[in-house]
Amino acid sequence: MAEFTMELNDEQKEVRDWLHGFAADVIRPAAAEWDEREETPWPVIQEAAKVGIYSLDFYAQQYFDPTGLGIPMAMEELFWGDAGIALSIVGTGLAAVGVLANGTEEQIGTWIPQMYGDANDVKVAAFCSSEPDAGSDVASMRTRAVYDEAKDEWVINGTKTWATNGGIANVHVVVAVVDPELGSKGHASFIIPPNTPGLSQGQKFKKHGIRASHTAEVILDNVRVPGSCLLGGKDKLDERLARAREKARKGGERVKNAAMATFEASRPAVGAMAVGTARAAYEVALEYAQTREQFGRPIIDNQGVAFQLADMRTQIDAARLLVWRASWMAINGKPFTAAEGSMSKLFASETAKKVTAQAIQILGGNGYTREYPVERMHRDAAIYTIFEGTSEIQRLVIARTLSGMPIR
Ligand SMILES: Cc1cc2nc3c(=O)[nH]c(=O)nc-3n(C[C@H](O)[C@H](O)[C@H](O)COP(=O)(O)OP(=O)(O)OC[C@H]3O[C@@H](n4cnc5c(N)ncnc54)[C@H](O)[C@@H]3O)c2cc1C
């Protein structure tokens, strides 16, 4: 087990500086353009692929970093560059993690390379869980997967929504109900291979922020996939369903530890994205406050401005510490007895919203225009309190975990 440390080692510092260089030289200068275009920034993804940032290798290296700091450090730097573009770069990783976590060796080897493509022909992947009537309430999911034993195929029908890269992905990972009696315990994940008939994109959303990231509905109309596309395989699913049925028969379990380990492990990564956006806005505000003069002196000379910056920086550092702690816990298999992963996502995302709003205030009229990046950062920051579980859901998970009560 790696000791918890707040100091990056030399290798991590090198990676951080390299990522920061890419974020500063490639991502940030492209941010305003792709925000206006509201399109996937394919040339930037390709650039990231060429230098090795858009690849499973890079992602896996950070993911398995024994200190736990690889992913949060990478997310912070890329999202410091720009949230919309960075999400276009790391969105595939979110789908890939779904396969890494639940897939067999063969599934990992077959599908993950197809999610990324190669530097000359980059591809993206999508993870589709949310539905129009199943957002926070994942258990009310309706997309159904039925096994056709004669053909060893799964037949999937339903409508997914809010899918990052939905419809433009080469590979879609779709969560569907296999046993409606079991609520969320009756769900399973499926790979939908490239060009599978029956899968189509519904509406593409016009969003408030992270506009360079493609978000759309995904329609599944009698989509047939081979049995081998069930993540983890049929035997494992049957075993899991049998255990869930047995538990349900015995009357279910009282809420003991409501913090689900997989979410606790993935939520700090979203917290780190929020830290990146918050830090970016803070840096712009600090520089502006030092150079903008009113009443014959820099505006930072006023406590009213300087104290805001002091609070902003304090909250960003506190958010990063929560994120790093939870990431360290995840990689070292520590139990999340206080839902520390959810805590880190809650605090970091609320911090990003607050800090980016303060940055607009410090820049005055300029902050309110698209001449300066803070208004975009503020629009972008609003996503962090919504996706991967809203702030209210994080509080619910934390409160349930602390109390052991099924708080509603
Ligand atoms: C840009 C974007 C990208 C996304 N990418 C993906 C993706 O790639 N894949 C995917 O599967 N999903 C994705 N999502 C979906 C996202 O995870 C959901 O939007 C989120 O889980 C919230 O669900 P909802 O939008 O249906 O809101 P709802 O669940 O309808 O919530 C509405 C409001 O009610 C509150 N609320 C709900 N239940 C409770 C409760 N019990 N107690 C207190 N408050 C409650 C919520 O906190 C929220 O404030 C994305 C969403 C967006 C906007």
PDBQT file of the ligand as one rigid body, heavy atoms in Angstrom, charges set to zero:
ROOT
HETATM    1  C1  LIG A 501     -23.645  17.226 -20.271  1.00  0.00    +0.000 C 
HETATM    2  C2  LIG A 501     -24.081  15.932 -19.677  1.00  0.00    +0.000 A 
HETATM    3  C3  LIG A 501     -23.366  14.783 -19.937  1.00  0.00    +0.000 A 
HETATM    4  C4  LIG A 501     -23.775  13.558 -19.411  1.00  0.00    +0.000 A 
HETATM    5  N1  LIG A 501     -23.105  12.417 -19.745  1.00  0.00    +0.000 NA
HETATM    6  C5  LIG A 501     -23.646  11.212 -19.405  1.00  0.00    +0.000 A 
HETATM    7  C6  LIG A 501     -23.099  10.012 -19.943  1.00  0.00    +0.000 A 
HETATM    8  O1  LIG A 501     -22.111  10.011 -20.662  1.00  0.00    +0.000 OA
HETATM    9  N2  LIG A 501     -23.717   8.840 -19.648  1.00  0.00    +0.000 N 
HETATM   10  C7  LIG A 501     -24.828   8.782 -18.849  1.00  0.00    +0.000 A 
HETATM   11  O2  LIG A 501     -25.338   7.693 -18.601  1.00  0.00    +0.000 OA
HETATM   12  N3  LIG A 501     -25.358   9.914 -18.304  1.00  0.00    +0.000 NA
HETATM   13  C8  LIG A 501     -24.795  11.122 -18.581  1.00  0.00    +0.000 A 
HETATM   14  N4  LIG A 501     -25.350  12.290 -18.077  1.00  0.00    +0.000 N 
HETATM   15  C9  LIG A 501     -26.561  12.186 -17.238  1.00  0.00    +0.000 C 
HETATM   16  C10 LIG A 501     -26.372  12.659 -15.818  1.00  0.00    +0.000 C 
HETATM   17  O3  LIG A 501     -25.668  11.718 -15.081  1.00  0.00    +0.000 OA
HETATM   18  C11 LIG A 501     -27.789  12.961 -15.258  1.00  0.00    +0.000 C 
HETATM   19  O4  LIG A 501     -28.224  14.168 -15.867  1.00  0.00    +0.000 OA
HETATM   20  C12 LIG A 501     -27.791  13.082 -13.762  1.00  0.00    +0.000 C 
HETATM   21  O5  LIG A 501     -27.596  11.829 -13.180  1.00  0.00    +0.000 OA
HETATM   22  C13 LIG A 501     -29.107  13.680 -13.236  1.00  0.00    +0.000 C 
HETATM   23  O6  LIG A 501     -30.231  13.051 -13.768  1.00  0.00    +0.000 OA
HETATM   24  P1  LIG A 501     -31.414  13.943 -14.382  1.00  0.00    +0.000 P 
HETATM   25  O7  LIG A 501     -30.807  14.892 -15.334  1.00  0.00    +0.000 OA
HETATM   26  O8  LIG A 501     -32.452  13.011 -14.892  1.00  0.00    +0.000 OA
HETATM   27  O9  LIG A 501     -31.985  14.775 -13.173  1.00  0.00    +0.000 OA
HETATM   28  P2  LIG A 501     -33.076  14.305 -12.105  1.00  0.00    +0.000 P 
HETATM   29  O10 LIG A 501     -32.690  12.999 -11.533  1.00  0.00    +0.000 OA
HETATM   30  O11 LIG A 501     -34.431  14.443 -12.704  1.00  0.00    +0.000 OA
HETATM   31  O12 LIG A 501     -32.896  15.416 -10.983  1.00  0.00    +0.000 OA
HETATM   32  C14 LIG A 501     -33.476  16.710 -11.058  1.00  0.00    +0.000 C 
HETATM   33  C15 LIG A 501     -33.223  17.420  -9.728  1.00  0.00    +0.000 C 
HETATM   34  O13 LIG A 501     -33.868  16.699  -8.653  1.00  0.00    +0.000 OA
HETATM   35  C16 LIG A 501     -32.906  16.385  -7.661  1.00  0.00    +0.000 C 
HETATM   36  N5  LIG A 501     -33.244  15.101  -7.048  1.00  0.00    +0.000 N 
HETATM   37  C17 LIG A 501     -33.569  13.939  -7.671  1.00  0.00    +0.000 A 
HETATM   38  N6  LIG A 501     -33.773  12.964  -6.769  1.00  0.00    +0.000 NA
HETATM   39  C18 LIG A 501     -33.530  13.503  -5.545  1.00  0.00    +0.000 A 
HETATM   40  C19 LIG A 501     -33.554  13.006  -4.206  1.00  0.00    +0.000 A 
HETATM   41  N7  LIG A 501     -33.845  11.728  -3.937  1.00  0.00    +0.000 N 
HETATM   42  N8  LIG A 501     -33.258  13.859  -3.190  1.00  0.00    +0.000 NA
HETATM   43  C20 LIG A 501     -32.949  15.151  -3.444  1.00  0.00    +0.000 A 
HETATM   44  N9  LIG A 501     -32.893  15.684  -4.693  1.00  0.00    +0.000 NA
HETATM   45  C21 LIG A 501     -33.182  14.867  -5.726  1.00  0.00    +0.000 A 
HETATM   46  C22 LIG A 501     -31.578  16.328  -8.381  1.00  0.00    +0.000 C 
HETATM   47  O14 LIG A 501     -30.492  16.488  -7.503  1.00  0.00    +0.000 OA
HETATM   48  C23 LIG A 501     -31.741  17.483  -9.369  1.00  0.00    +0.000 C 
HETATM   49  O15 LIG A 501     -31.426  18.686  -8.719  1.00  0.00    +0.000 OA
HETATM   50  C24 LIG A 501     -24.909  13.511 -18.559  1.00  0.00    +0.000 A 
HETATM   51  C25 LIG A 501     -25.619  14.686 -18.271  1.00  0.00    +0.000 A 
HETATM   52  C26 LIG A 501     -25.231  15.882 -18.823  1.00  0.00    +0.000 A 
HETATM   53  C27 LIG A 501     -26.046  17.112 -18.540  1.00  0.00    +0.000 C 
ENDROOT
TORSDOF 0
